[in-house]
Amino acid sequence: MTKYTNQIPKYIICIIILILLLPSLLWAKSLVRDSSNKNFSLILDSNLVDCTQASVKYIVWTQDENGVPVLEKILEQTGMPWEKNVLINYWQNRAYEYIAQMEITGGQEADMLEKYLNLKSKLKNLKQTKVFMEEIVAANLDINDFLSRNNVVNFDRIEAFNTISATGYVEYLNEGINIGGSPVNFQIITRTNNLNPGRTIIAFPALWKEF
C-alpha cells in the first residue's frame, strides 16, 4: 500500500514567513523614512551660524475666490495668527494673501518645516493656490557648507550683487516648482561674508518676494 505524507508546499511556508515579518519590515521602513526627514536641517540646526533665533513666515496666496472659505477654515485650524491682504492688480483681478509670522529657536525648526508640508498637503486641491515658507536669520553662512550638510546634490548656484543664491531639490520636501526646466523645492540666499549686517533666508519652494 502506498503511504502519503502531508507535506506543506514551500511557497506556503514562504508566504507565512512573509506575513510574520511584514510588521517588522514596515516598522523598519518607517524608521528609515523618519531618519531621512531629520537629515534636512534648517539654518539654526545646521550649526553654521552663531544666531539662536530666527523669524519664520508662512505665506498662502490664492486667486480662487470660491475656495476662500475652505482655505480660511484650514488656516484657522493651524492655530497660527494669520494676516489677510486683498490684492487687486491693474486689470482689477483679485487675489488673497495670508501671512503668519513668528520668532523661533533652533529646537522648533523641524516642527515649523513639518507645518509647512502639512499645510501644503491640505491645500493642494484648491485651485490657483500657492504655499510658501521662509526662515530668516541675521547672519551670513557658507552656502556650500549648508548644501553639503544636507546632502544636496542637485542644485544651481548664482553669485551677484553681494549675495549668493542656490536653488535645489530634496526628495523629502516633495514637489515644488519648475525653474529653467529643473524642479526646485527650496532656495537659500545669503549675503557675502564681508557684508554686514548679515542676512540669510531659506525659502520653500522659493523666495516669495525680493531679498
Steps between C-alpha positions, in 0.01 A plus 500: 500500500628846407553733794424871469655768720348843555767739373449875504611653167807722528320803354243488782782501757652804328166683510458425872852630574434814297176568688679460833782732394281765334438712814874507571579595141248784503632625834856494366391688188335769712820537700697556182250758379495684831877505513522651151252769602726611782803517272382830349599774743383858483732792570530488880522122525772495233740647762645728231391829659542651846133602525265329744179654368331525160188651347264264320238614253226298330333646192185364336390664175188422299288629214227243561226714657265202525758312704565781749253371767661154493849650503427728795353211699817298446718796600293552815566138599876561498469719811734757348418874474427576134491846345278528192574733207279553196710574191358664187709551187471747213239283326296478822582134548466407866730278705521419871821485699524352851815544711593349837826601671674388817838490675649157569812331637696216347310228678178607330622495141403141419144563621478817291604315186253222573220757537586638157488154341170417672346831397614450143345153498166623635476782245623310195148444362411871501536663159747785440635470855867513600670440836839641597720491809799719581750491786714809554807548722723803555821324400686386190593139441706292258246368250733224381530372857122518542435300182763245597356472853163412348641267233353714220644384168266657244525879530580819310714773657516868400709784646418863420462840670661387829259208535525127437192300407451127455190311390466126532279197538473266799274192482363545853360844416284349223388684189599859441513730200677490165784746437686480170375148440621373839286414805564727799354469849733722702711811459763642734644851470773663708714810490870466441709471816648850468155662503346604831250470649465137402180358357402152380165369379397146419171482312269219392449444211664835413517859621157667496625856458830683472800433726 
